């Protein structure tokens, strides 16, 4: 069974959002996919330093 996608709202400046969209487009990705990749990299980096995070 496919996992249901979680949703959240992010508040940031228009300038930051525009630049983020620009980078995502440059990489040939949607903004959502770009953010997902960045989050996964950040989590992996944290876990490499501090150990695995176990979901509750």
N, CA, C and O atoms as CSV, one atom per row, in Angstrom:
chain,resi,resn,atom,element,x,y,z
A,1,UNK,N,N,0.839,-1.182,0.000
A,1,UNK,CA,C,0.000,0.000,0.000
A,1,UNK,C,C,0.886,1.247,0.000
A,1,UNK,O,O,1.878,1.305,0.726
A,2,UNK,N,N,0.534,2.223,-0.798
A,2,UNK,CA,C,1.316,3.454,-0.906
A,2,UNK,C,C,1.110,4.330,0.333
A,2,UNK,O,O,-0.010,4.505,0.813
A,3,UNK,N,N,2.222,4.875,0.834
A,3,UNK,CA,C,2.169,5.750,2.002
A,3,UNK,C,C,1.506,7.080,1.635
A,3,UNK,O,O,1.801,7.665,0.593
A,4,UNK,N,N,0.609,7.546,2.503
A,4,UNK,CA,C,-0.070,8.821,2.270
A,4,UNK,C,C,0.917,9.964,2.494
A,4,UNK,O,O,1.668,9.962,3.469
A,5,UNK,N,N,0.911,10.932,1.592
A,5,UNK,CA,C,1.824,12.070,1.690
A,5,UNK,C,C,1.370,13.017,2.790
A,5,UNK,O,O,0.188,13.344,2.900
A,6,UNK,N,N,2.324,13.452,3.599
A,6,UNK,CA,C,2.042,14.447,4.642
A,6,UNK,C,C,2.180,15.833,4.029
A,6,UNK,O,O,2.971,16.038,3.108
A,7,UNK,N,N,1.407,16.782,4.545
A,7,UNK,CA,C,1.439,18.144,4.020
A,7,UNK,C,C,1.734,19.114,5.152
A,7,UNK,O,O,1.335,18.893,6.295
A,8,UNK,N,N,2.445,20.200,4.819
A,8,UNK,CA,C,2.671,21.255,5.790
A,8,UNK,C,C,2.841,22.587,5.062
A,8,UNK,O,O,3.109,22.625,3.861
A,9,UNK,N,N,2.682,23.666,5.805
A,9,UNK,CA,C,2.809,25.008,5.244
A,9,UNK,C,C,4.152,25.590,5.648
A,9,UNK,O,O,4.577,25.446,6.794
A,10,UNK,N,N,4.809,26.237,4.723
A,10,UNK,CA,C,6.092,26.882,4.984
A,10,UNK,C,C,5.943,28.374,4.753
A,10,UNK,O,O,5.481,28.800,3.695
A,11,UNK,N,N,6.328,29.157,5.727
A,11,UNK,CA,C,6.292,30.611,5.572
A,11,UNK,C,C,7.716,31.102,5.349
A,11,UNK,O,O,8.616,30.809,6.137
A,12,UNK,N,N,7.912,31.851,4.268
A,12,UNK,CA,C,9.215,32.415,3.963
A,12,UNK,C,C,9.007,33.657,3.104
A,12,UNK,O,O,7.883,33.954,2.698
A,13,UNK,N,N,10.078,34.373,2.829
A,13,UNK,CA,C,9.955,35.584,2.018
A,13,UNK,C,C,9.735,35.222,0.551
A,13,UNK,O,O,10.087,34.126,0.115
A,14,UNK,N,N,9.161,36.135,-0.193
A,14,UNK,CA,C,8.944,35.920,-1.624
A,14,UNK,C,C,10.270,35.734,-2.344
A,14,UNK,O,O,10.363,34.940,-3.280
A,15,UNK,N,N,11.307,36.466,-1.909
A,15,UNK,CA,C,12.618,36.374,-2.537
A,15,UNK,C,C,13.218,34.980,-2.364
A,15,UNK,O,O,13.736,34.397,-3.316
A,16,UNK,N,N,13.144,34.451,-1.145
A,16,UNK,CA,C,13.668,33.108,-0.888
A,16,UNK,C,C,12.891,32.075,-1.691
A,16,UNK,O,O,13.484,31.164,-2.270
A,17,UNK,N,N,11.577,32.207,-1.729
A,17,UNK,CA,C,10.753,31.258,-2.473
A,17,UNK,C,C,11.053,31.320,-3.969
A,17,UNK,O,O,11.144,30.283,-4.626
A,18,UNK,N,N,11.207,32.523,-4.505
A,18,UNK,CA,C,11.520,32.672,-5.928
A,18,UNK,C,C,12.851,32.008,-6.250
A,18,UNK,O,O,12.973,31.303,-7.253
A,19,UNK,N,N,13.856,32.235,-5.394
A,19,UNK,CA,C,15.176,31.644,-5.627
A,19,UNK,C,C,15.121,30.120,-5.522
A,19,UNK,O,O,15.784,29.413,-6.281
A,20,UNK,N,N,14.325,29.626,-4.573
A,20,UNK,CA,C,14.170,28.183,-4.432
A,20,UNK,C,C,13.540,27.577,-5.681
A,20,UNK,O,O,14.004,26.548,-6.173
A,21,UNK,N,N,12.489,28.207,-6.196
A,21,UNK,CA,C,11.853,27.743,-7.436
A,21,UNK,C,C,12.844,27.772,-8.598
A,21,UNK,O,O,12.858,26.868,-9.433
A,22,UNK,N,N,13.664,28.806,-8.644
A,22,UNK,CA,C,14.675,28.934,-9.702
A,22,UNK,C,C,15.644,27.747,-9.657
A,22,UNK,O,O,15.929,27.137,-10.688
A,23,UNK,N,N,16.147,27.424,-8.466
A,23,UNK,CA,C,17.095,26.319,-8.304
A,23,UNK,C,C,16.443,24.985,-8.653
A,23,UNK,O,O,17.050,24.150,-9.323
A,24,UNK,N,N,15.214,24.788,-8.202
A,24,UNK,CA,C,14.498,23.545,-8.518
A,24,UNK,C,C,14.341,23.400,-10.027
A,24,UNK,O,O,14.584,22.326,-10.578
A,25,UNK,N,N,13.936,24.476,-10.693
A,25,UNK,CA,C,13.773,24.451,-12.141
A,25,UNK,C,C,15.114,24.179,-12.829
A,25,UNK,O,O,15.169,23.416,-13.793
A,26,UNK,N,N,16.179,24.787,-12.349
A,26,UNK,CA,C,17.518,24.580,-12.896
A,26,UNK,C,C,17.905,23.098,-12.822
A,26,UNK,O,O,18.543,22.562,-13.727
A,27,UNK,N,N,17.504,22.454,-11.726
A,27,UNK,CA,C,17.801,21.033,-11.535
A,27,UNK,C,C,16.785,20.112,-12.202
A,27,UNK,O,O,16.893,18.890,-12.101
A,28,UNK,N,N,15.796,20.695,-12.884
A,28,UNK,CA,C,14.794,19.893,-13.581
A,28,UNK,C,C,13.823,19.204,-12.641
A,28,UNK,O,O,13.302,18.133,-12.952
A,29,UNK,N,N,13.580,19.823,-11.486
A,29,UNK,CA,C,12.695,19.227,-10.496
A,29,UNK,C,C,11.570,20.179,-10.137
A,29,UNK,O,O,11.669,21.389,-10.335
A,30,UNK,N,N,10.503,19.611,-9.606
A,30,UNK,CA,C,9.460,20.448,-9.023
A,30,UNK,C,C,9.999,20.979,-7.689
A,30,UNK,O,O,10.946,20.423,-7.133
A,31,UNK,N,N,9.407,22.028,-7.196
A,31,UNK,CA,C,9.817,22.572,-5.895
A,31,UNK,C,C,9.609,21.535,-4.800
A,31,UNK,O,O,10.432,21.415,-3.893
A,32,UNK,N,N,8.518,20.790,-4.881
A,32,UNK,CA,C,8.237,19.760,-3.893
A,32,UNK,C,C,9.325,18.696,-3.890
A,32,UNK,O,O,9.816,18.309,-2.830
A,33,UNK,N,N,9.700,18.229,-5.064
A,33,UNK,CA,C,10.740,17.187,-5.167
A,33,UNK,C,C,12.083,17.716,-4.686
A,33,UNK,O,O,12.825,17.002,-4.010
A,34,UNK,N,N,12.403,18.961,-5.029
A,34,UNK,CA,C,13.653,19.567,-4.602
A,34,UNK,C,C,13.717,19.631,-3.078
A,34,UNK,O,O,14.745,19.296,-2.488
A,35,UNK,N,N,12.636,20.053,-2.441
A,35,UNK,CA,C,12.590,20.142,-0.995
A,35,UNK,C,C,12.706,18.763,-0.353
A,35,UNK,O,O,13.394,18.602,0.656
A,36,UNK,N,N,12.037,17.770,-0.933
A,36,UNK,CA,C,12.119,16.411,-0.409
A,36,UNK,C,C,13.560,15.895,-0.433
A,36,UNK,O,O,14.014,15.278,0.530
A,37,UNK,N,N,14.268,16.143,-1.517
A,37,UNK,CA,C,15.667,15.716,-1.635
A,37,UNK,C,C,16.528,16.409,-0.583
A,37,UNK,O,O,17.354,15.768,0.067
A,38,UNK,N,N,16.336,17.715,-0.416
A,38,UNK,CA,C,17.113,18.462,0.577
A,38,UNK,C,C,16.833,17.967,1.991
A,38,UNK,O,O,17.757,17.832,2.793
A,39,UNK,N,N,15.571,17.696,2.305
A,39,UNK,CA,C,15.220,17.188,3.628
A,39,UNK,C,C,15.857,15.820,3.883
A,39,UNK,O,O,16.379,15.572,4.970
A,40,UNK,N,N,15.815,14.937,2.893
A,40,UNK,CA,C,16.414,13.608,3.051
A,40,UNK,C,C,17.919,13.696,3.253
A,40,UNK,O,O,18.479,12.943,4.050
A,41,UNK,N,N,18.584,14.607,2.540
A,41,UNK,CA,C,20.034,14.795,2.722
A,41,UNK,C,C,20.338,15.324,4.114
A,41,UNK,O,O,21.290,14.875,4.752
A,42,UNK,N,N,19.545,16.268,4.588
A,42,UNK,CA,C,19.742,16.851,5.907
A,42,UNK,C,C,19.538,15.799,6.998
A,42,UNK,O,O,20.311,15.732,7.953
A,43,UNK,N,N,18.504,14.985,6.852
A,43,UNK,CA,C,18.234,13.917,7.818
A,43,UNK,C,C,19.374,12.910,7.824
A,43,UNK,O,O,19.829,12.497,8.891
A,44,UNK,N,N,19.841,12.509,6.649
A,44,UNK,CA,C,20.945,11.549,6.557
A,44,UNK,C,C,22.202,12.099,7.226
A,44,UNK,O,O,22.901,11.364,7.924
A,45,UNK,N,N,22.491,13.361,7.024
A,45,UNK,CA,C,23.647,14.003,7.640
A,45,UNK,C,C,23.522,14.004,9.166
A,45,UNK,O,O,24.483,13.703,9.875
A,46,UNK,N,N,22.349,14.339,9.655
A,46,UNK,CA,C,22.095,14.345,11.097
A,46,UNK,C,C,22.268,12.954,11.680
A,46,UNK,O,O,22.916,12.781,12.712
A,47,UNK,N,N,21.684,11.959,11.014
A,47,UNK,CA,C,21.752,10.589,11.510
A,47,UNK,C,C,23.175,10.042,11.459
A,47,UNK,O,O,23.563,9.259,12.327
A,48,UNK,N,N,23.952,10.437,10.469
A,48,UNK,CA,C,25.351,10.001,10.402
A,48,UNK,C,C,26.140,10.519,11.601
A,48,UNK,O,O,27.045,9.850,12.099
A,49,UNK,N,N,25.786,11.716,12.055
A,49,UNK,CA,C,26.498,12.331,13.175
A,49,UNK,C,C,25.963,11.867,14.529
A,49,UNK,O,O,26.740,11.655,15.460
A,50,UNK,N,N,24.649,11.709,14.646
A,50,UNK,CA,C,24.007,11.465,15.940
A,50,UNK,C,C,23.356,10.092,16.081
A,50,UNK,O,O,22.879,9.754,17.165
A,51,UNK,N,N,23.323,9.305,15.029
A,51,UNK,CA,C,22.676,7.998,15.095
A,51,UNK,C,C,21.265,8.061,14.515
A,51,UNK,O,O,20.722,9.141,14.284
A,52,UNK,N,N,20.687,6.896,14.285
A,52,UNK,CA,C,19.378,6.814,13.645
A,52,UNK,C,C,18.272,7.494,14.454
A,52,UNK,O,O,18.276,7.467,15.685
A,53,UNK,N,N,17.346,8.091,13.749
A,53,UNK,CA,C,16.138,8.642,14.344
A,53,UNK,C,C,15.058,7.586,14.144
A,53,UNK,O,O,14.790,7.175,13.015
A,54,UNK,N,N,14.440,7.149,15.232
A,54,UNK,CA,C,13.414,6.110,15.157
A,54,UNK,C,C,12.037,6.778,15.171
A,54,UNK,O,O,11.688,7.451,16.141
A,55,UNK,N,N,11.251,6.597,14.098
A,55,UNK,CA,C,9.902,7.177,14.076
A,55,UNK,C,C,9.039,6.608,15.195
A,55,UNK,O,O,9.157,5.436,15.553
A,56,UNK,N,N,8.187,7.438,15.730
A,56,UNK,CA,C,7.278,7.005,16.805
A,56,UNK,C,C,6.006,6.439,16.239
A,56,UNK,O,O,5.125,6.026,16.993
